[in-house]
Amino acid sequence: MTIVKFILLTSLFACNSMYSEKAKARSSAQKASKVLSLKKDGKLSKEVLLGTTLKGILENMHFAKSPLDNSLSKKAFAEYIKRIDYGKQFLLEEDVASLKKYESQIDDQISSGELALMEKASGILRKRQKTVESYVFNRLKKPFDLNKEVTYVTDSEKRSYVSSSSDLNKRWDKILQLDILEKYAEYLEEQNPDPSDKDYKKKLKNVPKKKLTHVQLEKKARESTIKSYQRIFKRLNKENASDDMDKFFNSVTKVYDPHTHYLIPDDKEEFDIEMSGKLEGIGALLREEGSHIKVERIIPGSASWKGKELKAEDVILKVGQGDKEPVDVVDMGLKDAVKLIRGRKGSEVRLTVKKPSGLKQVISIIRDVVEVSESYVKSTIIQKKGEKRKYGYINIPKFYRDFNDRFGRNCTDDTRAALKKLKKSNVDGVVLDLRNNGGGALKDSRYITGLFIKDGPVVQVKSHNGQVEVLKDSDPGIEFDKPLIVLINRFSASASEIVAAALQDYKRAVIVGGEHSHGKGTVQAVIDLDNFIPPQGRGLSPFGALKITIQKFFRVNGSSTQYKGVTPDIILPDLYGHMESGERHLDYSLAWEKIGSVKHDDWTKGELNISKLKSGSQKRVQKHPKFAKINQSIAWFKERKKIKSKSLSLKKYLAEKKLLKAKSKQLEIDQINSNIMVIDAGKSSSEADKEKFKELKESLQKDPYIEETLAIFKDILS
C-alpha cells in the first residue's frame, strides 16, 4: 500500500479513520480509471485519471464531505466562467449562454474524462482572444482623443458581458485609452518632475533635453502600450492544456472551500520552495519591466551577493547553462526566465546582462542554496530611548518546515534559539510578531506555543467524521516566562491564529492588533497525486498535487477561529481596515462552529489586567499622530471604494492622479521614530547579516504598532 505523504498544515498524525478515507479515495479513483481510462484513439487519458482521482479524493477526504453532484457543478460552472474571463473582456453574452448547457454536467464530465465544457470554452476563448488581438493592434495604430469625455466601469463585478463584437470593441477602446493615459502620465512626469518628490534631484538629472509635445507623448504612450499587449497576447497564445486543466479543476476545488487547490506540477515546485523557505539558484529577486527582466534586489549571503558582479537594476538579456549556447530572454515572461536561471547547487549559469551604464557583461555564477531570509525568524532588542527596560522582538513570517529534510531548518528551533539569545541579554519582555503570517506547519504552532507555557492542550482538531483530537504541549519546560505581547492583523492566519488564540486562552499574553485576524481555522494536507494513479497510468506523470482541507481546528475554549478569527485584547486602528480581507469575505468559506472546551491551567505568573491596559492604550492612540493618519486613511479608502468608474479624459485623469498623490503623501506614516532604539542582539558580523539588520531596524522604527507595544509593556510592568 502506498503511504500518502502529508506536507502542509497537518501535525503528521493520522487516525485509523483517515487511513480508511485515503483507501476509499484511492479505490474510487482507481476503480473509475480502470473503466474509463481509454479514449477513442486507444490511448490512456490523463484527463480521465486526473479527474477521477481528484473526484475520489475530494468526496472522501475533504472536511465538508460534499458529493460532487449537480448542485456543486452549478457553483463550479459560475466559478469557471469567472476564471476564464474575469474582466469580461473576451466572451460575449452568446458565448456564456452556449456554455450554460454544461452547468450541471461538470461532475459527469470529470468522471468520464470527456471535459466538453473545458474543451468548448477553451476553443471559444482562444477564438475571441484572436479577434480581440487583431482589433487591439489595429486600433493602436491610430491616435486616441484623450480630451474626449469617456467613462469606464473599473469594477468588473459591475460590468455585464456585451451582446456583440461591436460593443466588445467599444469596451476595448476604453481599456486601451486607460492604459495609454497611465503611460502618458508617467512620461509627462518624467519631463516635469514634482519638486515635492523625495527623489526630485535624481529625477531632474533624467529629464530629457527636449520635451515632447502632447501629440508626441500620446504616440510614445501608444507605442509602449503596443509592446505591453504584444507580451500579453504572446502569453495568452502560449496557454496549453495544462493551463486549461488548472482553471477547470480549480473551479471545482474552489467551491469546496477557498483553501482546497489543485497544484499543477510547476505550482507544486513553487509551493515546496514557499514552505521550506529555500531554493537552489543565484539569489536575485527579479521583476519584469517592459520587454526585459531586471534585477530588483540581491539577497544578502546568496551566490550573486558573494560574486559581487550582478547588481540591482542590471537587465538580464541572455541565460546560458555552463558553456552551452545562451537563450535570449528579452520578451520572455518572468516565470519562464526564472526556470532557466534556477538550477541545481554547484551548476554554472552564465548571465549576459546590460548595466545601467549601457555596458554589456557576461557574469558566471555557481548556483547555491538560497535561503529566502524574509521567510525566516528574525529577532532583535527594542527599547524606548531614555528608559531602562528593554524588550525582545521576534518576528515569525510563516511557520516553515522543510518536510523533505527532517534535519532541515524549521521555525520552532529558530524561535527557541532567538529566545535563548534574548534571555542572555536579560530582556524584560518579548514581542512575538505574527502580523502577515499566513500559517504553515500545524506542528510548529503547537511547539511554539509550548515555549511560553508549562504544558497542556494547545488546539483541538476535528475531522469530517466528528472525531476530535486534542494536540498538547507535553513538555513541562518553559523557554520564556516574562511578559509577552503577540501582534496580529487581518493577514495573520491559520497556525499563527492557533498560537495567538492559545496564548490568549491561557491568559499568557496580551494580544494586540486590528479588529480581527484572518479567520482561517482549517487544516490542509498536500497530497502527491502520483501516489493515487494506477500503475498503467504512471507513464503520464507528473499529475501535480492537491492541497485539500481535511480538518478544522478549535481553541481550547471550544470556539473555532474559522471565519471569525481571533479578536485582540487591545484593538488598534487597522492599517488595512478598509480592505475586505479575511475568511468572512471569501466565497465558499467554511462556517464558524463551537465544540466543548478542554481543561487547562491559566497562567498565574504575573496576571494581566486587560481592561486597564486597554484603557491606557486607547487614551494614547487617540493622541497619536500616526494612528490619527491611519484612521483618516481608512475613512478615505472606504470612500474611494464606492467609486466604480473612472473618467478617461486627460484633464480629469491628471487631476485625479494629482489628488491621489497629494492624499497619499498626506497620509504617509513611514517616518522614522528616533526614540525607538533597535539593538542588534546577535552582534551581526558578516556583511549579509549587517544588511539584514539595517532593513529590520528601519522597519521597526517606522512602525507605530511597535511604539504602542512598548507603551503597553510599560503599563504591564508598572
DRENSEFI-308423 format. One line per field, with one value per residue (C-alpha): x, y, z. Coordinates in nm, 2 decimals. Example, Ala and Ser with C-alpha at 12.3 -4.5 7.8 and 13.67 -1.06 7.14 Angstrom:
REM DRENSEFI-308423
xx	(1.23, 1.37)
yy	(-0.45, -0.11)
zz	(0.78, 0.71)
***
This chain:
REM DRENSEFI-308423
xx	(0.00, 0.13, 0.16, 0.03, 0.27, 0.11, 0.31, 0.13, -0.07, -0.10, 0.07, 0.16, -0.08, -0.34, -0.60, -0.73, -1.04, -0.81, -0.63, -0.97, -1.07, -0.75, -0.82, -1.17, -1.04, -0.78, -1.02, -1.28, -1.01, -0.86, -1.20, -1.32, -0.99, -1.00, -1.33, -1.27, -0.91, -0.93, -1.02, -1.13, -0.77, -0.70, -0.45, -0.46, -0.62, -0.45, -0.78, -0.97, -0.70, -0.67, -1.04, -1.14, -0.85, -0.95, -1.32, -1.24, -1.01, -1.25, -1.56, -1.38, -1.12, -1.25, -1.38, -1.72, -1.78, -1.97, -2.06, -1.95, -2.30, -2.52, -2.56, -2.19, -2.15, -2.36, -2.13, -1.82, -1.96, -2.00, -1.65, -1.51, -1.66, -1.50, -1.17, -1.15, -1.27, -1.29, -1.28, -1.55, -1.31, -1.33, -1.65, -1.99, -2.33, -2.40, -2.07, -2.17, -2.52, -2.38, -2.17, -2.46, -2.59, -2.30, -2.38, -2.49, -2.26, -1.92, -1.95, -2.03, -1.75, -1.49, -1.60, -1.59, -1.28, -1.48, -1.43, -1.67, -1.71, -1.34, -1.28, -1.56, -1.49, -1.11, -1.20, -1.44, -1.20, -0.90, -1.11, -1.23, -0.88, -0.75, -1.03, -0.96, -0.58, -0.64, -0.86, -0.63, -0.33, -0.52, -0.68, -0.34, -0.21, -0.43, -0.42, -0.66, -0.85, -0.75, -0.96, -1.29, -1.51, -1.55, -1.63, -1.51, -1.65, -1.35, -1.52, -1.56, -1.84, -2.05, -1.98, -2.20, -2.10, -2.16, -2.40, -2.20, -1.84, -1.90, -1.98, -1.67, -1.46, -1.60, -1.51, -1.16, -1.13, -1.18, -0.94, -0.67, -0.74, -0.69, -0.36, -0.24, -0.34, -0.14, 0.17, 0.11, 0.10, 0.43, 0.61, 0.47, 0.60, 0.94, 0.98, 0.82, 0.92, 0.74, 0.97, 0.80, 0.91, 1.18, 1.38, 1.33, 1.71, 1.76, 1.46, 1.58, 1.90, 1.69, 1.47, 1.50, 1.67, 1.38, 1.04, 0.78, 0.46, 0.11, 0.10, 0.44, 0.36, 0.04, 0.23, 0.50, 0.24, 0.06, 0.39, 0.46, 0.10, 0.16, 0.47, 0.27, -0.01, 0.24, 0.37, 0.02, -0.11, 0.21, 0.15, -0.22, -0.14, 0.11, -0.15, -0.19, -0.39, -0.21, -0.33, -0.68, -0.70, -0.56, -0.86, -1.11, -1.02, -0.96, -1.31, -1.43, -1.18, -1.27, -1.63, -1.53, -1.36, -1.11, -0.80, -0.85, -0.65, -0.52, -0.14, -0.01, 0.35, 0.51, 0.30, 0.39, 0.76, 0.69, 0.48, 0.77, 1.00, 0.75, 0.71, 1.08, 1.20, 1.49, 1.56, 1.87, 1.96, 2.15, 1.97, 1.84, 1.49, 1.38, 1.10, 0.95, 0.99, 0.87, 1.04, 1.31, 1.39, 1.55, 1.73, 1.53, 1.75, 2.03, 1.96, 2.23, 2.45, 2.35, 2.57, 2.50, 2.58, 2.91, 3.01, 2.97, 2.92, 2.54, 2.37, 2.03, 1.90, 2.10, 1.90, 1.93, 1.95, 2.05, 2.08, 2.33, 2.38, 2.75, 2.93, 2.60, 2.45, 2.27, 1.90, 1.76, 1.52, 1.41, 1.03, 1.03, 0.78, 0.93, 0.82, 0.99, 1.31, 1.33, 1.31, 1.62, 1.81, 1.73, 1.92, 2.10, 2.35, 2.70, 2.59, 2.70, 2.47, 2.61, 2.40, 2.45, 2.35, 2.33, 2.45, 2.27, 2.57, 2.49, 2.79, 2.72, 2.88, 2.87, 2.86, 2.93, 2.75, 2.78, 2.43, 2.39, 2.11, 1.93, 1.77, 1.50, 1.57, 1.23, 1.08, 1.28, 1.25, 1.41, 1.49, 1.64, 1.61, 1.39, 1.40, 1.24, 1.52, 1.56, 1.40, 1.60, 1.38, 1.45, 1.24, 1.30, 1.14, 1.07, 0.91, 0.78, 0.69, 0.55, 0.55, 0.81, 0.94, 1.13, 0.93, 1.18, 1.46, 1.39, 1.71, 1.63, 1.55, 1.22, 1.06, 1.04, 1.41, 1.48, 1.23, 1.38, 1.73, 1.61, 1.46, 1.78, 1.97, 1.73, 1.73, 2.11, 2.05, 1.81, 1.51, 1.21, 0.95, 0.91, 0.70, 0.60, 0.51, 0.27, 0.14, 0.11, 0.19, -0.03, 0.03, 0.22, 0.30, 0.05, 0.30, 0.51, 0.21, 0.19, 0.57, 0.60, 0.30, 0.48, 0.78, 0.57, 0.35, 0.43, 0.22, -0.14, -0.37, -0.29, -0.55, -0.84, -0.85, -1.18, -1.21, -1.50, -1.63, -1.67, -1.37, -1.18, -0.82, -0.65, -0.30, -0.09, 0.23, 0.37, 0.70, 0.68, 0.97, 0.92, 1.16, 1.05, 0.83, 0.84, 0.56, 0.46, 0.27, 0.16, 0.10, -0.16, -0.35, -0.61, -0.34, -0.24, -0.40, -0.41, -0.12, -0.05, -0.41, -0.37, -0.07, -0.24, -0.57, -0.39, -0.18, -0.49, -0.70, -0.42, -0.41, -0.04, -0.01, -0.17, -0.29, -0.26, -0.37, -0.65, -1.02, -0.96, -0.72, -0.79, -1.02, -0.86, -0.94, -0.88, -0.61, -0.48, -0.28, -0.08, -0.13, 0.10, -0.15, 0.10, 0.06, -0.31, -0.25, -0.28, 0.04, -0.08, -0.10, 0.23, 0.39, 0.17, 0.32, 0.36, 0.00, 0.07, -0.08, -0.40, -0.39, -0.71, -0.89, -0.92, -0.98, -1.09, -0.92, -1.07, -0.94, -0.90, -1.21, -1.41, -1.45, -1.33, -1.11, -1.26, -1.45, -1.44, -1.06, -0.90, -1.02, -0.73, -0.74, -0.63, -0.76, -0.56, -0.66, -0.60, -0.38, -0.57, -0.91, -1.05, -0.98, -1.23, -0.98, -1.04, -1.23, -1.56, -1.51, -1.42, -1.67, -1.74, -1.55, -1.65, -1.88, -1.78, -1.85, -1.82, -1.74, -1.67, -1.38, -1.08, -0.94, -0.62, -0.44, -0.43, -0.10, -0.06, 0.28, 0.21, -0.17, -0.28, -0.53, -0.66, -0.92, -0.67, -0.42, -0.69, -0.80, -0.44, -0.38, -0.70, -0.60, -0.26, -0.39, -0.64, -0.35, -0.10, -0.05, 0.04, -0.28, -0.48, -0.34, -0.43, -0.79, -0.81, -0.66, -0.93, -1.21, -1.06, -1.01, -1.36, -1.50, -1.27, -1.40, -1.75, -1.63, -1.68, -1.59, -1.32, -1.31, -1.09, -1.04, -0.68, -0.76, -0.97, -0.73, -0.43, -0.63, -0.73, -0.38, -0.25, -0.52, -0.43, -0.06, -0.12, -0.35, -0.11, 0.17, -0.05, -0.14, 0.21, 0.32, 0.67, 0.88, 1.14, 1.09, 1.44, 1.31, 1.29, 1.63, 1.68, 1.98, 2.15, 2.13, 2.32, 2.60, 2.60, 2.95, 2.90, 2.81, 2.50, 2.38, 2.45, 2.24, 1.95, 1.97, 1.97, 1.64, 1.48, 1.59, 1.44, 1.11, 1.07, 1.15, 0.88, 0.62, 0.35, 0.24, 0.58, 0.57, 0.24, 0.36, 0.65, 0.40, 0.18, 0.48, 0.55, 0.19, 0.23, 0.54, 0.45)
yy	(0.00, 0.34, 0.58, 0.92, 1.20, 1.49, 1.81, 2.12, 2.22, 1.88, 1.75, 1.44, 1.23, 1.02, 0.83, 0.50, 0.66, 0.89, 0.60, 0.45, 0.76, 0.76, 0.40, 0.49, 0.78, 0.57, 0.29, 0.53, 0.69, 0.36, 0.19, 0.47, 0.48, 0.11, 0.15, 0.49, 0.50, 0.46, 0.73, 0.69, 0.67, 0.39, 0.58, 0.62, 0.95, 1.18, 1.38, 1.07, 0.97, 1.32, 1.39, 1.06, 1.08, 1.44, 1.34, 1.04, 1.24, 1.54, 1.33, 1.11, 1.32, 1.68, 1.81, 1.90, 1.55, 1.71, 1.49, 1.62, 1.64, 1.87, 2.13, 2.16, 2.16, 2.48, 2.66, 2.53, 2.65, 3.01, 3.00, 2.86, 3.14, 3.39, 3.22, 3.22, 3.58, 3.76, 4.11, 4.03, 4.14, 3.85, 3.65, 3.77, 3.70, 3.43, 3.25, 3.23, 3.12, 2.84, 2.71, 2.73, 2.39, 2.23, 2.40, 2.08, 1.84, 1.91, 1.62, 1.38, 1.52, 1.48, 1.11, 1.04, 1.24, 1.39, 1.75, 1.91, 2.23, 2.29, 2.20, 2.41, 2.71, 2.70, 2.69, 2.98, 3.18, 3.14, 3.24, 3.55, 3.63, 3.62, 3.85, 4.09, 4.07, 4.17, 4.46, 4.59, 4.62, 4.78, 5.03, 5.11, 5.22, 5.53, 5.81, 5.84, 6.15, 6.19, 6.50, 6.33, 6.27, 5.89, 5.69, 5.34, 5.10, 4.98, 4.72, 4.40, 4.28, 4.58, 4.51, 4.28, 4.06, 4.26, 4.14, 4.20, 4.22, 4.59, 4.65, 4.45, 4.67, 4.98, 4.82, 4.77, 5.13, 5.23, 4.97, 5.08, 5.45, 5.39, 5.21, 5.50, 5.76, 5.58, 5.57, 5.93, 6.05, 5.86, 6.02, 6.37, 6.33, 6.23, 6.55, 6.76, 6.60, 6.72, 6.93, 6.78, 6.42, 6.26, 6.17, 6.51, 6.57, 6.23, 6.26, 6.60, 6.45, 6.22, 6.50, 6.49, 6.79, 6.83, 6.80, 6.61, 6.77, 6.64, 6.46, 6.30, 6.20, 6.03, 5.85, 5.73, 5.61, 5.42, 5.26, 5.15, 5.01, 4.81, 4.65, 4.56, 4.39, 4.21, 4.04, 3.99, 3.82, 3.62, 3.47, 3.41, 3.23, 3.01, 2.87, 2.50, 2.20, 2.22, 2.58, 2.48, 2.19, 2.43, 2.66, 2.39, 2.17, 2.46, 2.59, 2.26, 2.26, 2.63, 2.55, 2.30, 2.58, 2.86, 2.66, 2.35, 2.38, 2.17, 2.23, 2.17, 2.03, 2.37, 2.52, 2.22, 2.31, 2.67, 2.56, 2.34, 2.64, 2.86, 2.61, 2.54, 2.90, 2.79, 2.70, 2.63, 2.92, 3.25, 3.46, 3.75, 3.89, 3.98, 4.19, 4.22, 4.57, 4.62, 4.36, 4.30, 4.10, 4.33, 4.26, 4.41, 4.31, 4.08, 3.85, 3.90, 3.59, 3.44, 3.32, 3.65, 3.85, 3.67, 3.72, 4.10, 4.13, 4.11, 4.43, 4.57, 4.74, 4.51, 4.39, 4.02, 3.97, 3.60, 3.30, 3.02, 2.68, 2.65, 2.66, 2.59, 2.84, 3.11, 3.16, 3.51, 3.62, 3.95, 3.95, 3.62, 3.60, 3.62, 3.28, 3.12, 3.32, 3.22, 2.85, 2.90, 3.09, 2.85, 2.52, 2.26, 2.37, 2.36, 2.41, 2.71, 2.97, 3.25, 3.57, 3.82, 4.15, 4.51, 4.75, 5.08, 5.25, 5.05, 4.82, 4.46, 4.19, 3.81, 3.71, 3.35, 3.24, 2.90, 2.82, 2.75, 2.70, 3.03, 3.10, 3.35, 3.54, 3.71, 3.37, 3.31, 3.41, 3.75, 3.88, 4.19, 4.41, 4.72, 5.00, 5.34, 5.60, 5.73, 5.41, 5.13, 4.84, 4.66, 4.41, 4.12, 4.13, 3.81, 3.81, 3.48, 3.55, 3.19, 2.85, 2.70, 2.35, 2.15, 1.83, 1.68, 1.71, 1.61, 1.77, 2.08, 2.43, 2.50, 2.79, 2.63, 2.57, 2.92, 3.08, 2.88, 3.00, 3.36, 3.33, 3.19, 3.48, 3.74, 3.58, 3.62, 3.99, 3.99, 4.14, 4.24, 4.10, 3.98, 4.09, 3.80, 3.95, 3.73, 4.00, 3.89, 3.54, 3.32, 3.00, 2.69, 2.37, 2.29, 2.11, 2.42, 2.62, 2.37, 2.36, 2.74, 2.79, 2.54, 2.76, 3.00, 2.77, 2.49, 2.22, 2.14, 2.14, 2.39, 2.32, 2.08, 1.92, 1.79, 1.56, 1.54, 1.23, 1.44, 1.28, 1.54, 1.51, 1.74, 1.84, 1.92, 2.07, 1.78, 1.94, 2.10, 2.32, 2.69, 2.87, 3.23, 3.32, 3.70, 3.93, 3.85, 4.06, 3.90, 4.12, 4.01, 4.16, 4.05, 3.87, 3.65, 3.32, 2.95, 2.84, 3.20, 3.22, 2.89, 3.04, 3.37, 3.20, 2.95, 3.22, 3.43, 3.15, 3.07, 3.44, 3.41, 3.70, 4.03, 4.00, 4.34, 4.42, 4.52, 4.42, 4.06, 3.81, 3.63, 3.35, 3.05, 2.77, 2.48, 2.22, 2.13, 1.84, 1.84, 1.51, 1.40, 1.28, 1.04, 0.82, 0.76, 0.68, 0.31, 0.15, 0.17, 0.55, 0.62, 0.70, 1.01, 1.16, 1.41, 1.48, 1.75, 1.77, 1.85, 2.08, 1.98, 2.08, 1.77, 1.91, 2.21, 2.34, 2.48, 2.67, 2.52, 2.72, 2.53, 2.81, 2.78, 3.05, 2.97, 3.26, 3.49, 3.48, 3.60, 3.92, 4.10, 4.21, 4.56, 4.67, 4.93, 5.13, 4.88, 5.00, 4.76, 4.84, 4.95, 4.61, 4.33, 4.07, 3.76, 3.44, 3.62, 3.79, 3.47, 3.28, 2.92, 2.96, 2.70, 2.81, 2.90, 2.63, 2.57, 2.24, 2.15, 2.32, 2.13, 2.18, 2.39, 2.58, 2.96, 3.14, 3.27, 3.43, 3.80, 3.82, 4.07, 4.35, 4.36, 4.63, 4.86, 4.80, 4.86, 5.19, 5.32, 5.22, 5.39, 5.72, 5.71, 5.61, 5.90, 6.14, 5.96, 6.14, 5.82, 5.64, 5.95, 5.92, 5.56, 5.63, 5.91, 5.67, 5.40, 5.65, 5.79, 5.45, 5.34, 5.64, 5.56, 5.21, 5.34, 5.48, 5.21, 5.41, 5.64, 5.93, 5.88, 6.24, 6.35, 6.66, 6.47, 6.18, 6.40, 6.60, 6.28, 6.15, 6.47, 6.44, 6.08, 6.16, 6.45, 6.25, 5.96, 6.19, 6.35, 6.01, 5.87, 5.72, 5.58, 5.85, 5.70, 5.74, 5.81, 5.75, 5.38, 5.21, 4.88, 4.69, 4.40, 4.12, 3.89, 4.13, 4.07, 4.03, 3.94, 4.20, 4.00, 4.00, 4.37, 4.44, 4.23, 4.41, 4.75, 4.66, 4.53, 4.84, 5.08, 4.89, 4.88, 5.25, 5.34, 5.11, 5.28, 4.95, 4.89, 5.23, 5.14, 4.79, 4.95, 5.17, 4.86, 4.68, 4.98, 4.96, 4.59, 4.63, 4.95)
zz	(0.00, -0.10, 0.20, 0.12, 0.23, 0.40, 0.37, 0.49, 0.79, 0.95, 1.26, 1.07, 1.28, 1.11, 1.29, 1.15, 1.00, 0.80, 0.65, 0.58, 0.39, 0.19, 0.10, -0.02, -0.22, -0.39, -0.45, -0.60, -0.83, -0.94, -1.00, -1.22, -1.41, -1.49, -1.65, -1.82, -1.89, -2.27, -2.53, -2.89, -3.01, -2.77, -2.56, -2.19, -2.09, -1.85, -1.81, -1.70, -1.45, -1.31, -1.30, -1.13, -0.89, -0.78, -0.75, -0.53, -0.30, -0.27, -0.20, 0.06, 0.23, 0.23, 0.56, 0.42, 0.28, -0.01, -0.31, -0.64, -0.78, -0.99, -0.72, -0.68, -1.06, -1.09, -0.84, -1.01, -1.35, -1.22, -1.08, -1.41, -1.62, -1.38, -1.41, -1.79, -1.84, -1.50, -1.66, -1.92, -2.19, -2.43, -2.41, -2.55, -2.39, -2.65, -2.56, -2.19, -2.29, -2.52, -2.23, -1.99, -2.10, -1.93, -1.60, -1.42, -1.60, -1.45, -1.21, -1.50, -1.72, -1.45, -1.40, -1.78, -1.87, -2.15, -2.05, -2.30, -2.11, -2.08, -2.45, -2.58, -2.35, -2.44, -2.81, -2.79, -2.56, -2.79, -3.09, -2.92, -2.80, -3.16, -3.27, -2.98, -3.05, -3.41, -3.31, -3.04, -3.26, -3.55, -3.31, -3.15, -3.49, -3.47, -3.22, -2.93, -2.85, -2.49, -2.44, -2.51, -2.21, -2.17, -1.85, -1.79, -1.53, -1.35, -1.13, -1.33, -1.10, -1.22, -1.58, -1.79, -2.09, -2.41, -2.67, -2.99, -3.12, -3.19, -2.82, -2.72, -2.94, -2.77, -2.43, -2.56, -2.68, -2.31, -2.18, -2.42, -2.35, -1.98, -2.05, -2.27, -2.00, -1.74, -1.96, -2.08, -1.72, -1.64, -1.94, -1.86, -1.50, -1.63, -1.82, -1.54, -1.21, -0.90, -0.67, -0.36, -0.45, -0.23, -0.55, -0.72, -0.77, -0.91, -1.14, -1.25, -1.39, -1.62, -1.76, -2.15, -2.30, -2.55, -2.40, -2.60, -2.73, -2.64, -2.98, -2.92, -2.57, -2.69, -2.96, -2.72, -2.47, -2.76, -2.87, -2.52, -2.49, -2.81, -2.66, -2.34, -2.54, -2.76, -2.44, -2.30, -2.61, -2.66, -2.32, -2.38, -2.71, -2.53, -2.28, -2.32, -2.20, -1.86, -1.81, -1.92, -1.67, -1.40, -1.45, -1.49, -1.19, -0.96, -1.04, -0.88, -0.58, -0.50, -0.43, -0.16, 0.02, -0.06, 0.05, -0.15, -0.46, -0.74, -0.80, -1.15, -1.14, -1.17, -0.89, -0.67, -0.71, -0.61, -0.32, -0.18, -0.21, -0.03, 0.26, 0.31, 0.26, 0.04, -0.32, -0.54, -0.76, -0.77, -0.51, -0.71, -0.69, -1.04, -1.19, -1.53, -1.68, -2.03, -2.26, -2.01, -1.69, -1.44, -1.11, -0.83, -0.53, -0.44, -0.14, 0.12, 0.16, -0.18, -0.47, -0.65, -0.34, -0.29, -0.65, -0.63, -1.01, -1.05, -0.92, -0.87, -1.19, -1.42, -1.72, -1.80, -2.18, -2.21, -1.99, -2.06, -1.88, -1.84, -2.18, -2.37, -2.62, -2.42, -2.45, -2.53, -2.25, -2.40, -2.43, -2.23, -1.93, -1.58, -1.49, -1.79, -1.74, -1.37, -1.48, -1.69, -1.41, -1.13, -1.11, -0.90, -0.64, -0.79, -1.15, -1.35, -1.51, -1.74, -1.75, -2.03, -1.86, -1.96, -1.68, -1.62, -1.79, -2.11, -2.07, -2.16, -1.95, -1.91, -1.55, -1.44, -1.12, -0.95, -0.81, -0.44, -0.19, -0.15, 0.19, 0.14, 0.46, 0.45, 0.53, 0.84, 1.21, 1.28, 1.63, 1.79, 2.10, 2.11, 2.37, 2.42, 2.44, 2.80, 2.96, 3.13, 3.03, 2.70, 2.52, 2.28, 1.94, 1.74, 1.40, 1.26, 0.89, 0.85, 1.02, 0.79, 0.79, 0.53, 0.51, 0.27, 0.53, 0.89, 0.99, 0.79, 0.93, 1.10, 1.28, 1.62, 1.65, 1.52, 1.77, 2.06, 1.96, 1.94, 2.29, 2.43, 2.28, 2.41, 2.76, 2.77, 2.71, 3.01, 2.83, 3.03, 2.79, 2.43, 2.14, 1.92, 1.58, 1.38, 1.16, 0.79, 0.90, 0.67, 0.86, 0.77, 0.97, 1.24, 1.45, 1.48, 1.61, 1.89, 1.96, 1.96, 2.20, 2.42, 2.45, 2.66, 2.87, 3.11, 2.94, 2.84, 2.54, 2.26, 1.99, 1.92, 1.57, 1.44, 1.14, 0.90, 1.08, 1.40, 1.58, 1.79, 1.88, 2.13, 2.05, 2.36, 2.46, 2.67, 2.75, 3.10, 3.02, 2.96, 2.74, 2.83, 3.13, 3.13, 2.99, 2.63, 2.37, 2.05, 1.74, 1.48, 1.19, 0.94, 0.74, 1.04, 0.95, 1.04, 1.25, 1.37, 1.49, 1.68, 1.87, 1.94, 2.05, 2.28, 2.45, 2.49, 2.64, 2.88, 2.97, 2.90, 2.66, 2.56, 2.20, 2.02, 1.67, 1.43, 1.46, 1.39, 1.24, 0.91, 1.03, 0.86, 1.11, 0.88, 0.83, 0.48, 0.36, 0.03, -0.15, -0.43, -0.69, -0.85, -0.54, -0.64, -1.00, -1.10, -1.24, -1.61, -1.58, -1.42, -1.76, -1.78, -1.46, -1.31, -1.22, -0.97, -0.62, -0.43, -0.13, 0.05, 0.37, 0.58, 0.93, 1.13, 1.44, 1.76, 2.05, 2.40, 2.49, 2.22, 1.98, 1.62, 1.48, 1.14, 0.98, 1.28, 1.36, 1.68, 1.84, 2.01, 2.37, 2.27, 1.93, 1.75, 1.43, 1.15, 0.86, 0.64, 0.79, 0.45, 0.29, 0.27, 0.38, 0.58, 0.57, 0.62, 0.28, 0.09, -0.12, 0.00, 0.33, 0.59, 0.88, 1.24, 1.49, 1.87, 2.04, 2.41, 2.59, 2.73, 3.08, 3.11, 3.37, 3.33, 3.35, 3.71, 3.70, 3.66, 3.60, 3.33, 3.39, 3.03, 3.09, 3.25, 2.97, 2.71, 2.87, 2.88, 2.52, 2.39, 2.55, 2.39, 2.05, 2.04, 2.07, 1.85, 1.51, 1.32, 1.44, 1.35, 1.00, 0.99, 1.08, 0.82, 0.57, 0.65, 0.60, 0.28, 0.12, 0.22, 0.03, -0.27, -0.28, -0.35, -0.68, -0.95, -1.26, -1.39, -1.63, -1.94, -2.02, -1.99, -1.79, -1.53, -1.52, -1.44, -1.18, -1.01, -1.02, -0.86, -0.59, -0.51, -0.49, -0.26, -0.04, -0.02, 0.08, 0.34, 0.49, 0.48, 0.81, 0.74, 0.90, 1.14, 1.51, 1.65, 2.01, 1.94, 1.98, 1.79, 1.92, 1.74, 2.00, 1.77, 1.70, 1.33, 1.19, 0.83, 0.56, 0.48, 0.85, 0.88, 0.57, 0.71, 1.05, 0.88, 0.70, 1.02, 1.22, 0.97, 0.95, 1.33, 1.38, 1.13, 1.29, 1.51, 1.64, 1.79, 1.96, 2.12, 2.21, 2.41, 2.59, 2.67, 2.81, 3.04, 3.17, 3.23, 3.43, 3.62)
***
